[in-house]
Amino acid sequence: MKSKRHRAAQKGGGEALQRGGRKHRKPVFTLPPERVVEQCLKDGRDLICAGQVLAVQKLMQAAGWPIAVLAKRAHVSVSHLSEFLRLKKFLTCQLMRRIAGAFGLKLSQVDHLAEDLAGC
């Protein structure tokens, strides 16, 4: 038996379903990219921190993943990712490796992207 959502999508009563039959929100960031570098400098942090946040934001936007999807695929809590994207917490090398893996990338590739975006 098909779900109501699936039947509605077949009838044309809704938008097409995404993978797994679920519709996800687009990524929403509380700290816009323009302010990430500004906030890092204000807090006296190294620019690579801003670069990592910007790299993850860019990868999430390219994939169309909200925080919940990235958290599930990278096995990182939503709250930890949220605090990372707001520059409240920072990720260990192991967590960054999991995030890179969720996007099908190596950690070094994400690091290069982070350096480029932060202007390091």
C-alpha positions in Angstrom: 0.0 0.0 0.0 1.3 3.4 -0.9 1.5 6.3 1.5 -0.7 9.4 1.2 2.3 11.5 0.2 3.3 9.1 -2.5 -0.3 8.9 -4.0 -0.6 12.8 -3.9 2.7 13.1 -5.8 1.5 10.6 -8.4 -1.7 12.6 -8.9 0.3 15.8 -9.3 -1.1 17.2 -6.0 2.4 18.1 -4.7 6.0 18.6 -5.7 8.0 15.6 -6.7 9.4 13.5 -3.9 13.1 13.5 -3.3 15.2 10.5 -2.5 13.7 8.2 0.0 10.2 9.6 -0.5 11.0 12.6 1.8 11.0 16.3 1.0 13.8 18.3 2.7 14.1 22.0 3.4 16.9 23.9 1.7 19.9 24.7 3.9 19.3 27.8 6.0 22.3 29.5 7.8 21.8 31.8 10.7 25.2 33.3 10.1 25.4 34.5 6.4 28.7 33.9 4.5 29.6 37.6 4.5 29.6 37.7 8.3 31.5 34.4 9.0 34.9 36.0 8.3 33.9 39.2 10.1 32.8 37.2 13.2 36.1 35.1 13.2 38.2 38.2 13.1 36.1 39.9 15.8 36.6 36.8 18.1 40.3 36.7 17.4 40.2 33.4 15.7 42.3 32.1 12.8 40.8 32.5 9.3 40.9 28.8 8.7 38.0 28.5 11.1 35.9 30.8 8.9 37.1 28.8 5.9 35.9 25.5 7.3 32.4 27.0 8.1 32.2 28.5 4.6 33.4 25.3 3.0 30.7 23.2 4.8 28.0 25.9 3.9 29.0 25.8 0.3 29.0 22.0 0.1 25.6 21.9 1.9 24.2 24.4 -0.6 25.6 22.5 -3.6 24.1 19.2 -2.3 20.9 20.9 -1.2 21.2 19.4 2.2 19.8 20.9 5.4 21.7 20.4 8.7 19.6 17.3 9.5 20.6 15.4 6.4 24.3 16.3 6.8 24.2 15.3 10.5 22.7 11.9 9.6 25.1 11.2 6.8 28.2 12.3 8.8 27.1 10.8 12.1 27.4 14.2 13.9 24.7 15.7 16.1 22.5 18.4 14.6 23.3 20.7 17.6 27.0 20.3 17.2 26.8 21.1 13.5 24.5 24.1 14.2 27.0 25.5 16.8 29.8 24.9 14.3 28.0 26.8 11.6 27.4 29.7 14.1 31.1 29.7 15.1 30.3 28.6 18.7 32.0 25.3 18.6 34.7 23.9 16.3 35.1 20.4 14.9 37.9 17.9 15.5 39.8 16.5 12.6 37.8 13.3 13.0 34.5 15.1 12.7 35.7 17.1 9.7 36.8 13.8 8.1 33.3 12.4 8.6 31.7 15.5 7.1 34.1 15.4 4.1 33.2 11.7 3.7 29.5 12.5 3.7 30.0 14.6 0.6 32.3 12.0 -1.0 35.4 14.0 -0.5 38.7 13.6 1.3 39.6 15.9 4.3 42.4 17.5 2.3 39.9 18.5 -0.4 37.7 20.2 2.2 40.8 21.9 3.7 41.8 23.3 0.3 38.3 24.6 -0.3 38.4 26.2 3.2 41.7 27.9 2.5 40.5 29.2 -0.8 37.2 30.6 0.7 38.9 32.2 3.7 41.7 33.7 1.6 44.5 32.0 3.6 
